[in-house]
Amino acid sequence: MDHQNNNNHNTTTILVSDQVLVINNKKKKSNQTTLTLTTDGTLGWFDECLCVEKQVLGMSTVGRVITINAIVKETIKGGDGFCCSKGRKEEEEEEGSLVRKSFSFEAVSDFSFQNLCRNIQAYIDSLGRPKKLFIFLNPFGGKKSASKIFDNDVKPILEDANIEYTLQETKYQLHAKEVSRSLDLTKYDGILCVSGDGILVEVVNGLLEREDWEVAMKMPLGAIPAGTGNGMIKSLLDSVGEPCTPAHAILAAVRGHKRSLDVATIWQGDAVFFSVLMLAWGLVADIDIESEKYRWMGSARLDFYALKRVIRLRKYNGSIHFVPAPGFEDVGEASNSCVISVESLKARQHGYQGPKDDFQSSNWRKLNGPFISVWLHNVPWGAENTMAAPDAKFEDGYLDLIVIRKCPKLALISLMSKMDNGGHVKSPYVVYIKVKALTLEPGPRMGNSMKEGIIDSDGEVLARGKGTYKSNLKSLMVYDKLQVVVDQGLATLFTPI
């Protein structure tokens, strides 16, 4: 039987409709009713319904009892707190947190049971959801809560969705990169990182060092917020108006929707680092890295050290050269002598070998220092409370460049207080543009040529200059000219929609 909407020409058809007994939470059977699944994915009985794509996780059976595992938005008004995607607007406006629920039905005959199971499972399978995931868990990140988050928020939903998984705890820095470089990807439908952004970055770097990197980068990656920053999953969830919680994050992976993600290649000679979040030099990098000495303060260390750095403000000599996106061609000065050098990348035996374009004929521009801060961003949020680049897009093929050169200290404190909503980029002291390629030539601090700076990417120190915090530690690159290009849509992410 067809049901047609009078307002349009879309037709909703019943896929299956059979008699069942509804079993309540006390395992008692209620009156007989009809369980119906329609082509738009609505599973309905009595006056209730579930949207299979958004709410149904999976199905299990015992005898002739069919149990539908779902996740619903609990309503402030109470009650069952669930509804299909149509109607009940008043309740949806007062929705609360996500809650796992199970709904059980007993088929009235073997034929009805088989008919219902076959059609419901076929619809779930048609959504292209992952069936097996490889999961990295970083027990040391953030507040060291990743194991608890996995047990309480992630594992139950995976079990409800009938998703198999292999769990790998990371034991040391770059462990996830090593595993990703040799993992048999044919066994999995995605990789999930229960951590901050660091493990996700390691996975991307590992995949891009594989001989089959082009195929490997099609493997969808997901993140569960369990670290300090959580900028990537915050960016994904915020883009659709969802809160940054483990439950919402795991749902993004379970539902199986995918989107592309730009990846920046940062290199200096033979040293290469693949970035998915940001690169920082100056104030932001100093706060991020040097505040580690105050870890005992918790998250307050960043605010405390930011104020300290503003009071004793540093400025760095140097220059940045960039290929601007359309609309930003007049920013800075003309720079005709800058050419990206890709020879060292092309000479690599394995893995990604650099951009196809060396930008020789591009319209290069430059900004000269001194600089207070240079920030290059790939996604809007650098952390859960820092919207660094409000106009950043996941797959537009550009990086967002945020530069502060001259700024009075009071104005700097004011604009930094607006980083939680992106308001800082509206300051007249901020240059905010999009670029396709960039070279950074870092110099020493103004007034002290024996002191240099720190270059930070995705929470990792790429280079430590003279006189910097822990400058004795070895880093991937030296404090000198480095180059950055962005490849559009190189990686693949699980996304909420």
N, C-alpha and C positions, 0 to 999 in steps of 0.2 A: 504494500500500500504506500502511495506517495503522499507527502505533505508538502504543499507549495506555499511559500511566503508570498502574500499578495503584493508586497512592495517591490519585489524583484523577481528575476527569473531563475534564481537558484532553487534547486529541488533537493530536498532531504528525503532519502529513502531508508526504509528499515532494512537493516542487514540481517538481524535475527530477533525473534520475539517468541519467548516461551514462558510457560507457567513455572513459578518457583514458590517456595516457602521462604520467607525472610526470617533469618535467625538473629535474635537480638544479642546484646552483650552478655546476657545471663544464660545464653545457649538455649533459649526457648524459641519455639517456632511460632510465628504470627500467622495471620490469615494468608491464604494463597493470593498471589498477585502476578503481574506480567513483568518480566525483565526484558528490556528492549535496548538494542544497540542500533544507532542510526549511522548513516554514512558521514555525518559531520562529527562523529566521535562522541556522541552523548549516550551515556549508559543510564537508563532511567527505570525507576520502579516506584509504585505509589505516587507521591508528589515530590519525590526526591530524584536527584540526578547527579552524575559526575561527568566531568569533561575528561575523556581518556587521555588526551595529549597532555593536559596541564596537571591533572590531579591523580590519575591512576599510575601507580608504580609497577605493579605486576599482579599475577594471579597464581593461586595455588589450589589444589584439590585434595579432598579426602573423601573416599566413597563417592556419593553423588553431591557432596557439598562443595560449592565453589566459593572461595574467599578472594575478594578483591582488596588488595593493599593499596591504600591511597594516602596522599598528603594533602591536607586541606588547611584553609586559613580560618583559624578560630575567630569567632566574632565576639565583640564586647558584650553583645546582647545575650550570649550564652547559647544554649541549645546544642544541636549537633554541629553547628558551625561549618557547614559545607554547602556548596551550591554549584551548579554548573555555570558555564561562562555566560549564560544568557540570564537576564533578569536579576531579581533580588539585589538591585542596586543599593538600596538602603543598607543592607547588611554588609555589602562589599565595602562601602565607604567607612564602615566601622570595624573593619577586619583587624585581627591581631596577629599573633605569631603562627607559624606553621605547625601543624599537629599531624602525626601519623594516626590513621584510623583504618580499621578493617571492617569490611561489610561481607557477611556470609549469606549464601542462598543455597537451598537444597532443591535440586531439580526434581520434578514430579515423575520423571521416567529416565531410563538409560538413554533413549534417543534425545530427549531434551537436554540432558547433561552433555552429551557429546556435541550436539549442535551448538550449544552456548559456548562451550570451551573452545571449539574449533574457531568460531567466528570472533570471539573476544581476543584470543591469542593472536589470530591472524591480523587483527587490527593493530594490536600492540606491536607486532613484528613489522608491520608496514611503516611504522614511524622511524625506522632506521636507528634504533637505539643500540648502544654498545652492549655486547654480551659478556665481554671479558676485559678487564682493565689491569694495567700494571700501575701500582701505587707506590710512590716514594713517600716516606714519612720521616721528617726531621725532628728527632726527639729533643734537640738542643736549641732550636730556634725560639725567638720571642720569649714568652714566659714559660717555655718548656711544657706547653700544654697540648702539643700535637697528638700525643697518644690518647689523652683523655678525649679530645675532640673527635678523633677517629672512632673510638669505642662508643661514644655517646651520640654523635651526630651523623657520622658517615657510614659506619658499618651497618646499622639497622636499616638505613634506606637502601643500601646496596643489596641486602638480603631480601627486603620487601620487593625489590625490582628484579630479583633472580639474576643478579649480575655477579659472575665469578670474578675473582681478583687474586693477584699475586702481590703480597705486601713486602716491601723492601725498606728497612730502616737504614737511613744514611749514618755511617759511622765516623766519617771525617770529611773535611772540605774537599770538594770535587769528586766525591764518591758517586753522586748521581750522574755526573758527567761521564765518568768511566763506564758505568753500567749502561747508560744510554748509547754510548759509542758502539757497544757490541751486542745489545739486546736483540733477540729474535722478534722482530716487530710483527711477523706474520701470525703470532699467537694472540695478538691483542688488538682491540678496537680503539684504544686510547691510553694515554698516560696521565695520571692524576698526581698532583703534588700537594701533600698535606704539610704545609710549611708557610714561610713567608715567600717573598719573591725570589730569594736566592736559589732555591732548588729548581724552580722553573727556568731560571737563566742557565743553570748548569745543564739541564736537559737540552735546551736549545743549542748550546755550544757543543754538547756531545753529538747530537743528531747531525749538525752541520760539519762535523769532522768525519762522518762516515763516507765510504765510497758511494753508497746509495742514498746520499743526502737528499736528492730531489724527491725520491719516494718517501724517505723518512720524514721529511718536513710536511707531508700530507697527514701524518699521524696527529689526530686532535689531542691537544694538551689542555688540562684543567687544573685549577688551583683551589684549594680550600684554605681560607684565612686562618693561619695558625702561627704567624710570625710577627715580626715587629712592624713591617711596612704594609704588606698586602695591597700594594698599589694596583696590580693588574686585575685582581678579582674585584676590587673596589670599583675600578673603571668599568668593568664589564657589567656588574650589577647596577651601578648607578646610572648607566646609560639607558636602562629600562625602568628606572625608578624603584629598584628593589634594594633592601638593606643589605649591608655586607655581613652576612652571617654564614656559618658553615652549612646550615640547612639549605639556604637559597643557593649556595655555591655548588653543593653536591647535586642539587636538582638540575643545574645547568649541564652537568655531565651526564646524568641519568637520561635526560630527555633527548640528548644526542644532537642538538642543533650545533652547527659549526659556522665559524666565520674566519676570514683571513686576518693575519696580523703582519704589519711591516716589521722588518728586522734591520737594525743598523749594524754595519760592519765597521769596527774601529781597528785601525792597524797602524803599526809603526815598524817599518822594516819587515822582519819575519814574524813579529808578534801580532797575534790577531785575537780580538775579543768580539763576540756577537752580543749585542745589546737589544733588549726588548722594552726597557723602561726609560732610562735617562742617562745622561752624562753631565757631570757637574765639575766646575772649577771655580775657585774663589769662595765666597761666603757660604754657599749651600754645602759644598764639599767639606769645608773646614768644620762646620757645625755637625755634619753627619758623622765624620770620622773622628775628629778630636774629642767630641763629647763622650766617646767610649770610656774615657777615664772616669766618667761620672755615672757609670751604669748602675751603681748602687742607688741612684736617685729614681730609677724607673724611667717612665716616659717623660717625667719632668726635666730630665737632663737636657733634652733638646731645647726647651724654652729657656732654661737657665743659661745654657751655653750660647744660645742665639743672642740673648741680651748682653752677655759678656763680650761677644765678638763685635756687636754693634758699638758698644761703648769704646772698645779698643779696636776701631775699624781698620781693616787692612785693605789696601788697594794693590792690584797686581799689574805690572807692565806686561805687554804682549799684544797680540793681534789675532783676529779671527777673519778668515776668508770664507765666503760661502756662495753657493749658487741659489739665488732666491726663487721661491715659488712665484707664479704669476700674481701680479698685484703688489709685489714687494721689491720690484726692480730698482726703485729709487732709494732704498735704504742703504746708508753707508756711502762709501766712495768706490769708484771703479778700480778693479784689480785685475790687470791683464796678464800678470805673470804667474798666476797660480794654476797648476795642473795636478790632478790626482795621479799618483804613481801606483800602478797596480801590478808591476812586474813581480814583486815578492809574493803576492797572492797567486798569480798565475802559475808560479813555479811550484806550488804545493802539490805533493804527490796524491794526497787523498783529500776528499771533502770539497766544500764550496771554494771556488777559486776567484771570487771577487766580482764586481759589477761589470756588465757588458760595456758600459759607457765610461770613458775616462774623463769626460766633461771638458775636453780641450777647447771645444768651440762654445762653451757655455758663457753666460754673462756673469762673470765672477765679481763679487763686491767684497768690501772689507770694512771692518770696524777696528779702530786702533784704541789701545788702552790709554790710561790705566782703567782697569775694571774692578768693580766691587764683586760682581757675580756674573758667571756665564753658565747657563742651564739649557741643556738640549733635551727635549722630551718627546716620547713616542706615544704616550697615552695620557689622558687628562690627570689622573691621580698618581702622585708619587708615593703616597701613603694614605691610610684611611682618613686622615685629617688634613691632607695637603693636596688641594687641587692646583697643581703647578701650572698646567696648560689647558685652560678650559675649552679651547678650540681644537685640541688634538683629536685626530681620528685614528681608528685602528688600522685602516688600510687605504689611506689617501696617497701614500707614496712620498710623504713629506715628514720632516721632523719639526717640532715647534721650538724655536729659539727664543729664550728669555734672557735679556741682557740688562744689567744695571751698571752704569759707568759713574755718573756723578749723582749723589743723593745726600741731602742733609740727614743727620742721624735721626732726628725726630720723624721726618718723613719716611725714613727707612723702617723704623719701628712700626709706623702706621701701616705701611704697605705689607709688611710681614705679618701683621695681625689679620690681614685679609686673605691669607693664603688658604684658609679653610673653605673659601667659596670662590676662589679664582679672581677676587676683586683687585689683587695686586697688579694684574697686567694692565689695568686701566690707569695706573699712575703715570704722570708725565715723565717720570724718571726711569720708566721701563720701556725698552725696545722689545716688542713682541711680534715676531714674524715666523713664516714657514720657509724652510730651506730643503734643498734636495741633496746637497753635499756640503761638507765643511772641513776646513783645516784649522786646527788650533795650534798657535805658536805661543806657549806660555812663557812668561818671563818672571823675574824676581819681584819681591814686594817693593813698592815705592818706599824710598828712604832707607832701604837695607838690602843691598844686592847680594848679601850672604844668606838671605832667607828666601826660600821659594814657596811653592804651594803644593796642593794635593789635587790629583785628578781622579775622580770617583765615577764609576759606572755601575748602575744597578746594585749599589751597596758594596761593590768590590773596589779596592784601591788599585787603579791601573798604574799610577806613578806617584812617587813621593819625592818632592824636591829637597834641596839642601835645607837643613834646619827645621824640618817639619816633624810632626808627631810620629814617632817610631820610624824615622827616616833610615834607620839601620836595617830595617826589614827589606827583603828582596821583593820586588814587584814585577808584574808582567812587562811593563814598559818603563822607559826612563822619562824624566821630566823634560820633554822636548817636543818638537812638532809631531803631531799625530793627525790622521786623516779619518774622516767619517763619511760614509755613504749609506743611503737607505734603499733597501729592496722592497718594492711594494708587494704585500701579501705573501711573503716568503713562508711564514709559519701558519699553523692552523690551530684555532682555539675552540673549545667547547664554549658555547655562548647561551645566555638565558633564553634568547628568542632567535 
